[in-house]
Amino acid sequence: MSLADILDELPRLTPEQRQQVMEKVFELQGGWLDGDDSLSVEEKRLIESRLAAHDENPASAVPWEEAKARLQSRFVR
């Protein structure tokens, strides 16, 4: 399959299939899609450790609306 064939097929994929494609590309890129390396190694490690912690305990996450409300009540007066 050529690159053109792959690109032509992408719009026909389901959202779940496109997510799988993005995850595979992410994996092949060494875990990061920031080709310009705008993050330091330390920043990448921090993000990876926080993602791993979330994977271990996804219930610890706070929905965006709740986090936003907390921030607004704390900092917007």
N, CA, C and O atoms as CSV, one atom per row, in Angstrom:
chain,resi,resn,atom,element,x,y,z
A,1,MET,N,N,0.845,-1.172,0.000
A,1,MET,CA,C,0.000,0.000,0.000
A,1,MET,C,C,0.895,1.242,0.000
A,1,MET,O,O,1.828,1.358,0.795
A,2,SER,N,N,0.591,2.140,-0.891
A,2,SER,CA,C,1.403,3.356,-0.999
A,2,SER,C,C,0.934,4.402,0.021
A,2,SER,O,O,-0.133,4.284,0.624
A,3,LEU,N,N,1.757,5.406,0.183
A,3,LEU,CA,C,1.400,6.511,1.069
A,3,LEU,C,C,0.108,7.169,0.593
A,3,LEU,O,O,-0.755,7.503,1.405
A,4,ALA,N,N,-0.028,7.355,-0.714
A,4,ALA,CA,C,-1.247,7.963,-1.265
A,4,ALA,C,C,-2.469,7.117,-0.923
A,4,ALA,O,O,-3.524,7.661,-0.597
A,5,ASP,N,N,-2.339,5.797,-0.994
A,5,ASP,CA,C,-3.446,4.903,-0.639
A,5,ASP,C,C,-3.820,5.067,0.836
A,5,ASP,O,O,-4.998,5.130,1.189
A,6,ILE,N,N,-2.813,5.134,1.673
A,6,ILE,CA,C,-3.054,5.296,3.111
A,6,ILE,C,C,-3.771,6.611,3.383
A,6,ILE,O,O,-4.758,6.643,4.117
A,7,LEU,N,N,-3.277,7.694,2.792
A,7,LEU,CA,C,-3.892,9.002,3.000
A,7,LEU,C,C,-5.319,9.051,2.467
A,7,LEU,O,O,-6.184,9.690,3.067
A,8,ASP,N,N,-5.571,8.379,1.342
A,8,ASP,CA,C,-6.925,8.320,0.790
A,8,ASP,C,C,-7.872,7.541,1.693
A,8,ASP,O,O,-9.065,7.842,1.751
A,9,GLU,N,N,-7.351,6.552,2.389
A,9,GLU,CA,C,-8.182,5.695,3.239
A,9,GLU,C,C,-8.528,6.344,4.572
A,9,GLU,O,O,-9.560,6.017,5.158
A,10,LEU,N,N,-7.705,7.243,5.059
A,10,LEU,CA,C,-7.915,7.839,6.385
A,10,LEU,C,C,-9.319,8.430,6.598
A,10,LEU,O,O,-9.912,8.186,7.649
A,11,PRO,N,N,-9.868,9.185,5.658
A,11,PRO,CA,C,-11.209,9.748,5.883
A,11,PRO,C,C,-12.305,8.688,6.004
A,11,PRO,O,O,-13.369,8.962,6.561
A,12,ARG,N,N,-12.061,7.502,5.497
A,12,ARG,CA,C,-13.068,6.443,5.551
A,12,ARG,C,C,-13.027,5.653,6.862
A,12,ARG,O,O,-13.910,4.837,7.124
A,13,LEU,N,N,-12.030,5.889,7.661
A,13,LEU,CA,C,-11.916,5.182,8.937
A,13,LEU,C,C,-12.885,5.751,9.963
A,13,LEU,O,O,-13.274,6.917,9.901
A,14,THR,N,N,-13.261,4.904,10.900
A,14,THR,CA,C,-14.097,5.373,12.003
A,14,THR,C,C,-13.230,6.216,12.948
A,14,THR,O,O,-12.002,6.141,12.889
A,15,PRO,N,N,-13.852,7.008,13.808
A,15,PRO,CA,C,-13.049,7.769,14.776
A,15,PRO,C,C,-12.151,6.858,15.621
A,15,PRO,O,O,-11.014,7.219,15.925
A,16,GLU,N,N,-12.649,5.697,15.994
A,16,GLU,CA,C,-11.847,4.761,16.787
A,16,GLU,C,C,-10.640,4.264,15.997
A,16,GLU,O,O,-9.543,4.137,16.541
A,17,GLN,N,N,-10.846,3.985,14.716
A,17,GLN,CA,C,-9.737,3.530,13.882
A,17,GLN,C,C,-8.711,4.638,13.684
A,17,GLN,O,O,-7.507,4.380,13.695
A,18,ARG,N,N,-9.180,5.869,13.505
A,18,ARG,CA,C,-8.240,6.993,13.365
A,18,ARG,C,C,-7.449,7.190,14.654
A,18,ARG,O,O,-6.267,7.531,14.610
A,19,GLN,N,N,-8.091,6.979,15.796
A,19,GLN,CA,C,-7.386,7.076,17.075
A,19,GLN,C,C,-6.295,6.020,17.137
A,19,GLN,O,O,-5.193,6.301,17.610
A,20,GLN,N,N,-6.579,4.813,16.670
A,20,GLN,CA,C,-5.571,3.752,16.653
A,20,GLN,C,C,-4.402,4.129,15.754
A,20,GLN,O,O,-3.248,3.865,16.092
A,21,VAL,N,N,-4.690,4.740,14.618
A,21,VAL,CA,C,-3.636,5.181,13.703
A,21,VAL,C,C,-2.779,6.245,14.387
A,21,VAL,O,O,-1.550,6.194,14.320
A,22,MET,N,N,-3.425,7.203,15.042
A,22,MET,CA,C,-2.677,8.262,15.726
A,22,MET,C,C,-1.805,7.680,16.832
A,22,MET,O,O,-0.665,8.106,17.011
A,23,GLU,N,N,-2.329,6.713,17.573
A,23,GLU,CA,C,-1.547,6.095,18.639
A,23,GLU,C,C,-0.337,5.345,18.078
A,23,GLU,O,O,0.739,5.359,18.676
A,24,LYS,N,N,-0.519,4.689,16.926
A,24,LYS,CA,C,0.602,3.974,16.311
A,24,LYS,C,C,1.665,4.960,15.839
A,24,LYS,O,O,2.856,4.720,16.036
A,25,VAL,N,N,1.259,6.050,15.228
A,25,VAL,CA,C,2.217,7.069,14.791
A,25,VAL,C,C,2.940,7.633,16.008
A,25,VAL,O,O,4.157,7.813,15.985
A,26,PHE,N,N,2.193,7.910,17.061
A,26,PHE,CA,C,2.762,8.404,18.312
A,26,PHE,C,C,3.823,7.436,18.830
A,26,PHE,O,O,4.911,7.850,19.228
A,27,GLU,N,N,3.498,6.155,18.820
A,27,GLU,CA,C,4.438,5.119,19.269
A,27,GLU,C,C,5.689,5.089,18.395
A,27,GLU,O,O,6.803,5.000,18.910
A,28,LEU,N,N,5.511,5.163,17.091
A,28,LEU,CA,C,6.640,5.105,16.163
A,28,LEU,C,C,7.541,6.335,16.277
A,28,LEU,O,O,8.730,6.274,15.962
A,29,GLN,N,N,6.972,7.442,16.726
A,29,GLN,CA,C,7.747,8.677,16.894
A,29,GLN,C,C,8.491,8.700,18.223
A,29,GLN,O,O,9.088,9.713,18.586
A,30,GLY,N,N,8.458,7.606,18.933
A,30,GLY,CA,C,9.153,7.549,20.209
A,30,GLY,C,C,8.333,8.107,21.353
A,30,GLY,O,O,8.880,8.454,22.400
A,31,GLY,N,N,7.027,8.197,21.164
A,31,GLY,CA,C,6.162,8.648,22.234
A,31,GLY,C,C,5.816,10.116,22.196
A,31,GLY,O,O,4.978,10.567,22.977
A,32,TRP,N,N,6.442,10.885,21.305
A,32,TRP,CA,C,6.165,12.314,21.248
A,32,TRP,C,C,5.957,12.745,19.821
A,32,TRP,O,O,6.677,12.313,18.921
A,33,LEU,N,N,4.975,13.592,19.612
A,33,LEU,CA,C,4.691,14.096,18.268
A,33,LEU,C,C,5.181,15.527,18.073
A,33,LEU,O,O,4.806,16.186,17.103
A,34,ASP,N,N,6.010,16.006,18.981
A,34,ASP,CA,C,6.523,17.368,18.855
A,34,ASP,C,C,7.861,17.345,18.121
A,34,ASP,O,O,8.922,17.342,18.746
A,35,GLY,N,N,7.804,17.328,16.816
A,35,GLY,CA,C,9.006,17.220,16.022
A,35,GLY,C,C,10.030,18.301,16.299
A,35,GLY,O,O,11.216,18.115,16.028
A,36,ASP,N,N,9.591,19.424,16.832
A,36,ASP,CA,C,10.537,20.505,17.106
A,36,ASP,C,C,11.175,20.376,18.484
A,36,ASP,O,O,11.962,21.235,18.881
A,37,ASP,N,N,10.841,19.294,19.231
A,37,ASP,CA,C,11.405,19.058,20.566
A,37,ASP,C,C,11.293,20.277,21.456
A,37,ASP,O,O,12.266,20.691,22.088
A,38,SER,N,N,10.088,20.857,21.503
A,38,SER,CA,C,9.887,22.047,22.324
A,38,SER,C,C,9.878,21.722,23.817
A,38,SER,O,O,9.997,22.629,24.640
A,39,LEU,N,N,9.738,20.445,24.181
A,39,LEU,CA,C,9.776,20.050,25.581
A,39,LEU,C,C,11.144,19.497,25.933
A,39,LEU,O,O,11.787,18.818,25.132
A,40,SER,N,N,11.571,19.799,27.136
A,40,SER,CA,C,12.847,19.249,27.596
A,40,SER,C,C,12.652,17.785,27.985
A,40,SER,O,O,11.521,17.327,28.144
A,41,VAL,N,N,13.738,17.066,28.136
A,41,VAL,CA,C,13.672,15.665,28.569
A,41,VAL,C,C,12.990,15.585,29.929
A,41,VAL,O,O,12.179,14.690,30.166
A,42,GLU,N,N,13.311,16.506,30.812
A,42,GLU,CA,C,12.700,16.530,32.148
A,42,GLU,C,C,11.188,16.749,32.059
A,42,GLU,O,O,10.425,16.092,32.769
A,43,GLU,N,N,10.752,17.664,31.196
A,43,GLU,CA,C,9.324,17.919,31.030
A,43,GLU,C,C,8.612,16.686,30.474
A,43,GLU,O,O,7.515,16.344,30.914
A,44,LYS,N,N,9.245,16.023,29.506
A,44,LYS,CA,C,8.659,14.805,28.943
A,44,LYS,C,C,8.556,13.718,30.008
A,44,LYS,O,O,7.549,13.012,30.069
A,45,ARG,N,N,9.576,13.571,30.845
A,45,ARG,CA,C,9.539,12.577,31.930
A,45,ARG,C,C,8.402,12.883,32.903
A,45,ARG,O,O,7.696,11.976,33.344
A,46,LEU,N,N,8.230,14.148,33.232
A,46,LEU,CA,C,7.169,14.545,34.141
A,46,LEU,C,C,5.799,14.197,33.556
A,46,LEU,O,O,4.943,13.651,34.252
A,47,ILE,N,N,5.599,14.507,32.303
A,47,ILE,CA,C,4.331,14.188,31.643
A,47,ILE,C,C,4.121,12.682,31.616
A,47,ILE,O,O,3.032,12.201,31.927
A,48,GLU,N,N,5.152,11.939,31.247
A,48,GLU,CA,C,5.034,10.478,31.194
A,48,GLU,C,C,4.702,9.902,32.571
A,48,GLU,O,O,3.888,8.984,32.672
A,49,SER,N,N,5.315,10.425,33.626
A,49,SER,CA,C,5.042,9.900,34.967
A,49,SER,C,C,3.617,10.223,35.391
A,49,SER,O,O,2.968,9.408,36.048
A,50,ARG,N,N,3.128,11.388,35.028
A,50,ARG,CA,C,1.755,11.743,35.375
A,50,ARG,C,C,0.752,10.924,34.570
A,50,ARG,O,O,-0.297,10.544,35.091
A,51,LEU,N,N,1.062,10.651,33.311
A,51,LEU,CA,C,0.194,9.778,32.519
A,51,LEU,C,C,0.171,8.365,33.096
A,51,LEU,O,O,-0.884,7.733,33.156
A,52,ALA,N,N,1.329,7.872,33.516
A,52,ALA,CA,C,1.402,6.542,34.117
A,52,ALA,C,C,0.590,6.501,35.412
A,52,ALA,O,O,-0.112,5.524,35.672
A,53,ALA,N,N,0.681,7.547,36.218
A,53,ALA,CA,C,-0.095,7.608,37.456
A,53,ALA,C,C,-1.590,7.608,37.149
A,53,ALA,O,O,-2.374,6.964,37.845
A,54,HIS,N,N,-1.976,8.332,36.109
A,54,HIS,CA,C,-3.390,8.350,35.713
A,54,HIS,C,C,-3.826,6.969,35.219
A,54,HIS,O,O,-4.924,6.514,35.539
A,55,ASP,N,N,-2.980,6.310,34.448
A,55,ASP,CA,C,-3.309,4.969,33.965
A,55,ASP,C,C,-3.527,4.005,35.128
A,55,ASP,O,O,-4.389,3.128,35.064
A,56,GLU,N,N,-2.744,4.170,36.188
A,56,GLU,CA,C,-2.871,3.310,37.363
A,56,GLU,C,C,-4.128,3.623,38.168
A,56,GLU,O,O,-4.687,2.731,38.807
A,57,ASN,N,N,-4.579,4.876,38.146
A,57,ASN,CA,C,-5.738,5.268,38.936
A,57,ASN,C,C,-6.562,6.310,38.180
A,57,ASN,O,O,-6.544,7.487,38.539
A,58,PRO,N,N,-7.282,5.892,37.140
A,58,PRO,CA,C,-8.045,6.862,36.342
A,58,PRO,C,C,-9.154,7.563,37.132
A,58,PRO,O,O,-9.591,8.649,36.750
A,59,ALA,N,N,-9.605,6.958,38.218
A,59,ALA,CA,C,-10.658,7.583,39.025
A,59,ALA,C,C,-10.166,8.844,39.730
A,59,ALA,O,O,-10.972,9.631,40.228
A,60,SER,N,N,-8.851,9.041,39.774
A,60,SER,CA,C,-8.310,10.230,40.434
A,60,SER,C,C,-8.456,11.489,39.585
A,60,SER,O,O,-8.231,12.595,40.076
A,61,ALA,N,N,-8.828,11.333,38.325
A,61,ALA,CA,C,-8.974,12.485,37.431
A,61,ALA,C,C,-10.209,13.300,37.817
A,61,ALA,O,O,-11.185,12.766,38.343
A,62,VAL,N,N,-10.143,14.587,37.546
A,62,VAL,CA,C,-11.254,15.499,37.801
A,62,VAL,C,C,-11.788,15.966,36.448
A,62,VAL,O,O,-11.010,16.398,35.599
A,63,PRO,N,N,-13.100,15.886,36.234
A,63,PRO,CA,C,-13.655,16.371,34.960
A,63,PRO,C,C,-13.310,17.847,34.740
A,63,PRO,O,O,-13.209,18.616,35.696
A,64,TRP,N,N,-13.130,18.232,33.479
A,64,TRP,CA,C,-12.720,19.585,33.143
A,64,TRP,C,C,-13.645,20.631,33.758
A,64,TRP,O,O,-13.168,21.621,34.314
A,65,GLU,N,N,-14.950,20.431,33.669
A,65,GLU,CA,C,-15.880,21.431,34.200
A,65,GLU,C,C,-15.668,21.647,35.695
A,65,GLU,O,O,-15.749,22.777,36.175
A,66,GLU,N,N,-15.397,20.578,36.431
A,66,GLU,CA,C,-15.140,20.703,37.863
A,66,GLU,C,C,-13.818,21.436,38.118
A,66,GLU,O,O,-13.744,22.316,38.976
A,67,ALA,N,N,-12.783,21.068,37.369
A,67,ALA,CA,C,-11.485,21.729,37.526
A,67,ALA,C,C,-11.599,23.213,37.176
A,67,ALA,O,O,-11.049,24.064,37.875
A,68,LYS,N,N,-12.307,23.514,36.104
A,68,LYS,CA,C,-12.495,24.905,35.680
A,68,LYS,C,C,-13.229,25.693,36.762
A,68,LYS,O,O,-12.839,26.816,37.082
A,69,ALA,N,N,-14.288,25.114,37.326
A,69,ALA,CA,C,-15.046,25.794,38.383
A,69,ALA,C,C,-14.166,26.048,39.602
A,69,ALA,O,O,-14.243,27.114,40.212
A,70,ARG,N,N,-13.335,25.077,39.957
A,70,ARG,CA,C,-12.426,25.258,41.098
A,70,ARG,C,C,-11.458,26.410,40.846
A,70,ARG,O,O,-11.251,27.267,41.705
A,71,LEU,N,N,-10.869,26.414,39.646
A,71,LEU,CA,C,-9.910,27.474,39.308
A,71,LEU,C,C,-10.562,28.835,39.295
A,71,LEU,O,O,-10.005,29.805,39.809
A,72,GLN,N,N,-11.760,28.911,38.699
A,72,GLN,CA,C,-12.451,30.199,38.641
A,72,GLN,C,C,-12.820,30.696,40.034
A,72,GLN,O,O,-12.715,31.890,40.316
A,73,SER,N,N,-13.252,29.785,40.906
A,73,SER,CA,C,-13.624,30.228,42.255
A,73,SER,C,C,-12.394,30.668,43.037
A,73,SER,O,O,-12.492,31.502,43.937
A,74,ARG,N,N,-11.257,30.118,42.702
A,74,ARG,CA,C,-10.036,30.452,43.433
A,74,ARG,C,C,-9.345,31.713,42.904
A,74,ARG,O,O,-8.804,32.503,43.678
A,75,PHE,N,N,-9.368,31.893,41.571
A,75,PHE,CA,C,-8.566,32.957,40.980
A,75,PHE,C,C,-9.357,34.074,40.301
A,75,PHE,O,O,-8.800,35.143,40.050
A,76,VAL,N,N,-10.617,33.862,40.002
A,76,VAL,CA,C,-11.409,34.905,39.322
A,76,VAL,C,C,-12.308,35.559,40.366
A,76,VAL,O,O,-13.160,34.913,40.977
A,77,ARG,N,N,-12.104,36.791,40.540
A,77,ARG,CA,C,-12.883,37.509,41.563
A,77,ARG,C,C,-13.618,38.647,40.925
A,77,ARG,O,O,-14.333,39.380,41.608
